[in-house]
Amino acid sequence: MRTRNRVLIAVLALGAAGAVTASFVVSGATFQAPETSNETTPSAETDGNPYPGDAAAETKLAAAEAARLVAVKTAASAGVSAALDTTRPFRVATEGRATLVLPARGASYTLGELAQSAPATLSADGPDGAYVLHEHLAVMTDARLAVGAGETLLLAGDSTGFSSVVALGGSLSIEGSAEGAATVASWDASAGAQDVTTADGRPYLRVVGGDLRIAHATLKALGFWSGATSGVAYEGERSAELVPTPAGAGSDGVPLMQLNKAEVPTARLAVSGVDIDANAVGITISEAAAPTLMNLTVTGSLADGVVLDRDVTGAALTRVTASDNARDGVVIGRGSESVTVNRATVESNGRNGVLLDGRPRADGPSVEGAGASTGSSVVASEIRDNARSGIDVVGGSHIRLNTNTVSDSSMGIVLDEGPSDVAIRDNEISDVEQHGISVRDDAEGVTVTSNELSRVETGVYVRNAAAVVSDNSVTDATIHGITLTGQLAGTSATGNELTGTGPAPIDSSRAIDARVESNLVDGWAASRSLEQLVTTVMQPLTIVWLLVTLTIAVALITRLGAGRKRGDPLRERRPLQSMSRGIVPRTEVPQADAARTGAARAAPPRADAPDTMKQREEAVR
């Protein structure tokens, strides 16, 4: 029995040792360098705040708006007829609300003029003398609508529909002054307040192919869904019109007409000293050359703040503030080139602070082509308290991220999906939950140098990429100063100064073809937190071993307990000598009193004593 118990105890000890060993084998690391770094972006919990509208309904409304504008352009191109003079403002009975068309002329159209000439479209009976737009306005090529200093234009919107201002080749000017700002906002007369419901559509501003100038102005609660109807939308380039020109005749004498592109004037977007609040998207820009946004503040958008949607070149965003937007603060979208974000403040957004989406517009053949974004930069900007990443770079090339301050986000600066020729220099990154700088998945030609990173889990993280990580300072890291993992040909980590408390200053145990040398790690204190220990130990194989060990332990305890209860089953069958002193010498046996003994022998039997002999005989019979 004792031998069997010893075997069970030995198996129990072996199981415990196997559990501990398996925890380190499965983790693929030693005690000094366990796999503790996060290798994924933050979860869907940081995908931004959900859009409050009705996606299906708003998509249909946006499509209906596109159809309405086609009808307006068709009516405007009909020319002068006996029934209608299209050289003067005229109304088109479009579905829903009518559209007042402003044709070309030299002088700008003003709100006061339109309130007198078309009071059904624009009235001056709003609160505090504001103008109220009850229908749509369409500003055609070579026409301009002006909202001046101190004027307020309220665009009516409620459950029955909404109004809008769309420049189709024309221009829109909303220019106040330091003494009196210009204001454009949605207006729900039934509620006596701005229109906050997007599911039934909401008033918006849009310029296609003309100038948009906004200065010293406030824009509030405009737009629904995204793109053209999202709030303030600018599409700078328009296709050139084809002009028929006689070109003689062919060889057979048939007249030949040649189609030449008409000259298209360069459209321009200039925004300065403007506050935009509570739009669906703060401002959306696409197909524009050299737009300028300066001293622009965008807050409280239902989706993104500032969006360069596609094919924007040479944009300059200077001292732009984007805060408290539901998703990204600033988006530099696909096909955009040479965009500069300088001295911006981007904070408290629901997803990323700045998103540089440099991926090609298409992965294969397409009408738009497959050109990737290139040449953009974010410099000298304050980017803080954004839910996911301070700066997120997805694809693209020739990107510069310099002298920025990034703090209080889940990730600091992230490079993903193969960006190339990216320089990350002289940035200060602090109080980041996971990686200060993360370079991942086919990124190449990346330089990470002279950055200061503090109070992060991992300072610089490189996975399956080519990056030169040099001369960075990492302080108060809690897992690793630098983590290198995967295929890392062309990656090096040199001259970095790393301090903190964690398993190791540099985790390169899973790195292939990386060069690590001349890093200062004297200030690193090797340790592991309880969470790291639990993460390391609680592996699938460890759990299996623990279950085996527990089963053996339960069996051993049960067996020992049962043995104590039963006792010795042979106890009742022991020899008599085992229950006594055995053979005793006569000299040790006490002698009985002789007289008492003799008297006992001579005494007659008692009358009431049982006759034992008789009882035996009866028992035999």
Secondary structure in CASP SS format (residue, H / E / C, confidence):
PFRMAT SS
TARGET T0000
AUTHOR 0000-0000-0000
METHOD secondary structure of the structure
MODEL  1
M C 1.00
R H 1.00
T H 1.00
R H 1.00
N H 1.00
R H 1.00
V H 1.00
L H 1.00
I H 1.00
A H 1.00
V H 1.00
L H 1.00
A H 1.00
L H 1.00
G H 1.00
A H 1.00
A H 1.00
G H 1.00
A H 1.00
V H 1.00
T H 1.00
A H 1.00
S H 1.00
F H 1.00
V H 1.00
V H 1.00
S H 1.00
G C 1.00
A C 1.00
T C 1.00
F C 1.00
Q C 1.00
A C 1.00
P C 1.00
E C 1.00
T C 1.00
S C 1.00
N C 1.00
E C 1.00
T C 1.00
T C 1.00
P C 1.00
S C 1.00
A H 1.00
E H 1.00
T H 1.00
D C 1.00
G C 1.00
N C 1.00
P C 1.00
Y C 1.00
P C 1.00
G C 1.00
D C 1.00
A H 1.00
A H 1.00
A H 1.00
E H 1.00
T H 1.00
K H 1.00
L H 1.00
A H 1.00
A H 1.00
A H 1.00
E H 1.00
A H 1.00
A H 1.00
R H 1.00
L H 1.00
V H 1.00
A H 1.00
V H 1.00
K H 1.00
T H 1.00
A H 1.00
A H 1.00
S C 1.00
A C 1.00
G C 1.00
V C 1.00
S C 1.00
A C 1.00
A C 1.00
L C 1.00
D C 1.00
T C 1.00
T C 1.00
R C 1.00
P C 1.00
F E 1.00
R E 1.00
V E 1.00
A C 1.00
T C 1.00
E C 1.00
G C 1.00
R C 1.00
A C 1.00
T E 1.00
L E 1.00
V E 1.00
L E 1.00
P C 1.00
A C 1.00
R C 1.00
G C 1.00
A C 1.00
S C 1.00
Y E 1.00
T E 1.00
L H 1.00
G H 1.00
E H 1.00
L H 1.00
A H 1.00
Q H 1.00
S H 1.00
A C 1.00
P C 1.00
A C 1.00
T C 1.00
L E 1.00
S E 1.00
A C 1.00
D C 1.00
G C 1.00
P H 1.00
D H 1.00
G H 1.00
A C 1.00
Y E 1.00
V E 1.00
L E 1.00
H C 1.00
E C 1.00
H E 1.00
L E 1.00
A E 1.00
V E 1.00
M E 1.00
T C 1.00
D C 1.00
A C 1.00
R E 1.00
L E 1.00
A E 1.00
V E 1.00
G C 1.00
A C 1.00
G C 1.00
E C 1.00
T E 1.00
L E 1.00
L E 1.00
L E 1.00
A E 1.00
G E 1.00
D E 1.00
S C 1.00
T C 1.00
G E 1.00
F E 1.00
S C 1.00
S E 1.00
V E 1.00
V E 1.00
A E 1.00
L E 1.00
G E 1.00
G C 1.00
S E 1.00
L E 1.00
S E 1.00
I E 1.00
E E 1.00
G C 1.00
S C 1.00
A C 1.00
E C 1.00
G C 1.00
A C 1.00
A E 1.00
T E 1.00
V E 1.00
A E 1.00
S E 1.00
W E 1.00
D E 1.00
A C 1.00
S C 1.00
A C 1.00
G C 1.00
A E 1.00
Q C 1.00
D C 1.00
V C 1.00
T C 1.00
T C 1.00
A C 1.00
D C 1.00
G C 1.00
R C 1.00
P C 1.00
Y E 1.00
L E 1.00
R E 1.00
V E 1.00
V E 1.00
G C 1.00
G C 1.00
D C 1.00
L E 1.00
R E 1.00
I E 1.00
A E 1.00
H E 1.00
A E 1.00
T E 1.00
L E 1.00
K E 1.00
A C 1.00
L C 1.00
G C 1.00
F C 1.00
W C 1.00
S C 1.00
G H 1.00
A H 1.00
T H 1.00
S C 1.00
G E 1.00
V E 1.00
A E 1.00
Y E 1.00
E E 1.00
G C 1.00
E C 1.00
R C 1.00
S C 1.00
A C 1.00
E C 1.00
L E 1.00
V E 1.00
P E 1.00
T E 1.00
P E 1.00
A E 1.00
G E 1.00
A E 1.00
G C 1.00
S C 1.00
D C 1.00
G C 1.00
V C 1.00
P E 1.00
L E 1.00
M E 1.00
Q E 1.00
L E 1.00
N E 1.00
K E 1.00
A C 1.00
E C 1.00
V C 1.00
P C 1.00
T C 1.00
A C 1.00
R C 1.00
L E 1.00
A E 1.00
V E 1.00
S E 1.00
G E 1.00
V E 1.00
D E 1.00
I E 1.00
D E 1.00
A C 1.00
N C 1.00
A C 1.00
V E 1.00
G E 1.00
I E 1.00
T E 1.00
I E 1.00
S E 1.00
E C 1.00
A C 1.00
A E 1.00
A C 1.00
P C 1.00
T E 1.00
L E 1.00
M E 1.00
N E 1.00
L E 1.00
T E 1.00
V E 1.00
T E 1.00
G C 1.00
S C 1.00
L C 1.00
A C 1.00
D C 1.00
G C 1.00
V E 1.00
V E 1.00
L E 1.00
D E 1.00
R E 1.00
D C 1.00
V C 1.00
T E 1.00
G C 1.00
A C 1.00
A E 1.00
L E 1.00
T E 1.00
R C 1.00
V C 1.00
T E 1.00
A E 1.00
S E 1.00
D C 1.00
N C 1.00
A C 1.00
R C 1.00
D C 1.00
G C 1.00
V E 1.00
V E 1.00
I E 1.00
G C 1.00
R C 1.00
G C 1.00
S C 1.00
E E 1.00
S C 1.00
V C 1.00
T E 1.00
V E 1.00
N E 1.00
R C 1.00
A C 1.00
T E 1.00
V E 1.00
E E 1.00
S C 1.00
N C 1.00
G C 1.00
R C 1.00
N C 1.00
G C 1.00
V E 1.00
L E 1.00
L E 1.00
D E 1.00
G E 1.00
R C 1.00
P C 1.00
R C 1.00
A C 1.00
D C 1.00
G C 1.00
P C 1.00
S C 1.00
V C 1.00
E C 1.00
G C 1.00
A C 1.00
G C 1.00
A C 1.00
S C 1.00
T E 1.00
G C 1.00
S C 1.00
S E 1.00
V E 1.00
V E 1.00
A C 1.00
S C 1.00
E E 1.00
I E 1.00
R E 1.00
D C 1.00
N C 1.00
A C 1.00
R C 1.00
S E 1.00
G E 1.00
I E 1.00
D E 1.00
V E 1.00
V E 1.00
G E 1.00
G C 1.00
S E 1.00
H E 1.00
I E 1.00
R E 1.00
L E 1.00
N E 1.00
T C 1.00
N C 1.00
T E 1.00
V E 1.00
S E 1.00
D C 1.00
S C 1.00
S C 1.00
M E 1.00
G E 1.00
I E 1.00
V E 1.00
L E 1.00
D E 1.00
E C 1.00
G C 1.00
P C 1.00
S E 1.00
D E 1.00
V E 1.00
A E 1.00
I E 1.00
R E 1.00
D C 1.00
N C 1.00
E E 1.00
I E 1.00
S E 1.00
D E 1.00
V E 1.00
E E 1.00
Q E 1.00
H E 1.00
G E 1.00
I E 1.00
S E 1.00
V E 1.00
R E 1.00
D C 1.00
D C 1.00
A C 1.00
E E 1.00
G E 1.00
V E 1.00
T E 1.00
V E 1.00
T E 1.00
S C 1.00
N C 1.00
E E 1.00
L E 1.00
S E 1.00
R E 1.00
V E 1.00
E E 1.00
T E 1.00
G E 1.00
V E 1.00
Y E 1.00
V E 1.00
R E 1.00
N C 1.00
A C 1.00
A C 1.00
A E 1.00
V E 1.00
V E 1.00
S E 1.00
D C 1.00
N C 1.00
S E 1.00
V E 1.00
T E 1.00
D E 1.00
A E 1.00
T C 1.00
I C 1.00
H E 1.00
G E 1.00
I E 1.00
T E 1.00
L E 1.00
T E 1.00
G E 1.00
Q E 1.00
L C 1.00
A C 1.00
G C 1.00
T C 1.00
S E 1.00
A E 1.00
T E 1.00
G C 1.00
N C 1.00
E E 1.00
L E 1.00
T E 1.00
G E 1.00
T E 1.00
G E 1.00
P C 1.00
A C 1.00
P C 1.00
I E 1.00
D E 1.00
S E 1.00
S E 1.00
R E 1.00
A E 1.00
I E 1.00
D C 1.00
A C 1.00
R E 1.00
V E 1.00
E E 1.00
S C 1.00
N C 1.00
L E 1.00
V C 1.00
D C 1.00
G C 1.00
W E 1.00
A E 1.00
A E 1.00
S C 1.00
R C 1.00
S C 1.00
L H 1.00
E H 1.00
Q H 1.00
L H 1.00
V H 1.00
T H 1.00
T H 1.00
V H 1.00
M C 1.00
Q C 1.00
P H 1.00
L H 1.00
T H 1.00
I H 1.00
V H 1.00
W H 1.00
L H 1.00
L H 1.00
V H 1.00
T H 1.00
L H 1.00
T H 1.00
I H 1.00
A H 1.00
V H 1.00
A H 1.00
L H 1.00
I H 1.00
T H 1.00
R H 1.00
L H 1.00
G H 1.00
A H 1.00
G H 1.00
R H 1.00
K H 1.00
R H 1.00
G C 1.00
D C 1.00
P C 1.00
L C 1.00
R H 1.00
E H 1.00
R H 1.00
R C 1.00
P C 1.00
L H 1.00
Q H 1.00
S H 1.00
M H 1.00
S C 1.00
R C 1.00
G C 1.00
I C 1.00
V C 1.00
P C 1.00
R H 1.00
T H 1.00
E H 1.00
V C 1.00
P C 1.00
Q C 1.00
A C 1.00
D C 1.00
A H 1.00
A H 1.00
R H 1.00
T H 1.00
G H 1.00
A H 1.00
A H 1.00
R H 1.00
A H 1.00
A C 1.00
P C 1.00
P C 1.00
R C 1.00
A C 1.00
D C 1.00
A C 1.00
P C 1.00
D C 1.00
T H 1.00
M H 1.00
K H 1.00
Q H 1.00
R H 1.00
E H 1.00
E H 1.00
A H 1.00
V H 1.00
R C 1.00
END
